[in-house]
Amino acid sequence: MSRPAPGGEAPSLPMVRPPLQKRSREAWERILNAGVTIMETRGYEAFTIAAVCEQAGVAPRAVYDRVDDKDALFLAVYEHGIARVRADEAVFEGERWDGVPPDRLVDQAVRELAGIFAKHAAFLRSVVLISGVHEEVYRRGAKYSRAVGDRFTGLLLRCRAEIRHEDPEGAVRLVFTTLFSTLVLRTAYGPAFTTNPLADKDFLSMLTDMARRYLLG
């Protein structure tokens, strides 16, 4: 997830030579998990091949067998971490939403979106901050941001008839953009970044109330 970007798809995934043997696959999984841990706890500045190897308990060759350099490793780690976030975004689809009244639908969708940010806050904070200077992360983040926006919009358009705007889809997308931007800022810089810092409970109540009022009146 990242700030909005100009149109166009993100480039292909980083060049990774996939491990074939079980032992190599297990080592690569440890490497990816170690990279995510470093991103979450120490940030991109501390992300080096040596640091990842130490965290994963592997020799540098285990990294170079899979990728050519630090940036390719970083993008592989980025994709590994984002895959966890995207797996949770599946919450916006499925039968669990069948028959949910419009007001509860909006409320729960907003809470689920905020919950994803809260669950993955450490990783997303690092990603958002590095996206400002890393063009590839910027582009990939924009692509994934649009994807979760489509899922969120598709869910809320289940109550299209109750949305009090001539363009229900446009209204929902505006709500998503507002929510997403607010959550990005709060995740990256903390609640004190704004002029009116709120406790998490009050912040979430404000977001849900805003979305309900705008969409349903």
N, C-alpha and C positions, 0 to 999 in steps of 0.2 A: 504494500500500500504506500501511496505517495501522493504528492501534489498533482493536480491535473496537468496534462501534457497535450501538445498538439495531436491531431489525428494521426492514424497509422498504427499498425501492429508493432508490438515489441519484437526485436530480432529473435532468432532461434536460441534455444537453451545453450548454456556454455558447453564448450568442447570437453567432454569427459569420456575417457576410455573405460567402458563399463567392466567391472570385475566379473570374472567368470567362475572362479572357484569359491566355495563356501567361505574359506578362511579369508580370502581377499574381500568378499562382500561384507563380511563382519567387520573387517578392519576399516573399510570405506565408510560403513555406517557409523563407526566410532569417530572417524575423522569429521564427518558431517555434523554429528551431534556435538563434538568438541568445538567446532567452529561456531555453531549457534550459541553455545554456552559462553564463548568469549565475546561474541557480539552482545549478548544480554548483560553480561556482568562487567565488561571492560571497554566495550565499544570498538569501533572500526580502527581507531588509532592503535589498539593493541593486537589487531588481527595480523599475524605473520605466520608463515609456514612453520617456523620453529615453535611458536606458541601453540599452534594447533596440534602439532606433533606431540609436544609435551603433554598437553591436555588429554589427547587421545591415547597416549602411551604407545606410539608407533614411531618407526624410523622415517626420516624424510623420504626415502625411496617409496614408501607406501603412498605418499601424496603424488610424487612425480610419475609413478606408474599410471596414475589416473588423469592428471592434468599437467599442463606445461609450466604454469606460473601462478603467482599469488592471486592475480585478478581472476583467473579461471576458477581457482579454488573458492575464492570469495563468492563468485556468482553461483557456483554449485551449492555452497552453504546457504546463500540467499534463497535459492529455489527450494532447498530442503526445509528451511524455516517457513517460507511462504506456503508450502504445501500443507503444513499443519494448520495455518490460518484458514486456508481455502477449504480444508476438510470441515472445519466448524461452520463455514458459511452455508453448508448444505442444510442448515437448520431452517433456512428460508423457503424450503421446498418440502413437499410431502403431505400426507393425509392428516397430520396432526392439526393442520390449519382449517380443515373442512368444518364449516358451520360455525366458526368463531365469529362473534358479533363484531361489527366494524370498529367500535371504540376499543375493544380488547385486542383486536387484530393490530391496530396501529400501536397501541401501548406495548404489546408484547414484541412486535417487530423492532421497535426502537430499543427496548431493553436487550434484545438478543444482539443487536448491532453493538451497543455499548459493552455488552458482556464479552464479545469477541475482542474488542480493544483492551478490555481490562485483563482478560486471560493471557493475552500475548503482549502485554504492555512493554515488557523489557525488550523483546525482539523488535517490535514495531517502532519503539522510540529510537533505537539505533538505526533502523532502516530509514525512517523519515529524515533524520538528521544527515545521513550520508547521501541521501538522494539529491540534496541541494548542490553537491559537487561531483556526483558520479552519474554521468549521463545515462549509462546503461540501466542502473537501478531506477533512475527517474522514469525511463520509458517503460520498463517492466512494471513498476509500481503503478503507473497510469493505466496500463492495460488491466491489471488485476483490480484496480479501483473501479473501473468501468464494469467489470464482470460482477463484482458484488453489488454495484448499483443496479444492474439489470435484475439480479435475483431479488433484491429488496423491493424494487419497483413492481416486479411481477407478482410478488406476494400481496402488496397493498392494493394492487388493481383488482384483487378478488372482490373488493368492496367499491368498485368503480362507480356504481349507481349512487352511492351515498357521499361521494366526494363532491363538494360544493364548488366546483370550478368548471368552466367550459372545456378546459383541457385537463382531464384527470391525470393522464400520464405525465404531462408537463409539471403539474402540481406536485406529484409524488417525487419526481426527479429533483425538483427544487428542494423539497424537504430532505431528501437523501443528501444532496450536496451540502446543505446547511449542517445537517447532523454530522456527516463525515468530516467536513472541514473543522467543526468544533471539536470532535473527538481526536482528530490528528493533532491539533494545537495542544489540547489538554494532555495527550499522551506524550508528546515530544517535550513539552516545556513545563508541565505541571499546572495545577489549579491556580497557583499564584501568578501565572503569566497574565491573566486577564485583570481588568479593573475591579471585578466583583467575584473574587474567588469563593467557590461554594464547596461544601462537603459533598462527597460522592453521592449520598442519598438525595440531597437537595438538588444537585446537578442533574441526576437522572430524572427526578420528578419534573424539573423544568423542561427537559428535552421532550419527555412524553407529552406533557401538557401543551407545549408549543406545537408539536406535530398533530395532535388531536384537534386542537382549535383551528389550525390552518386548513386541515383537510376536511374535517367534518363539521366545523362551525360550532 
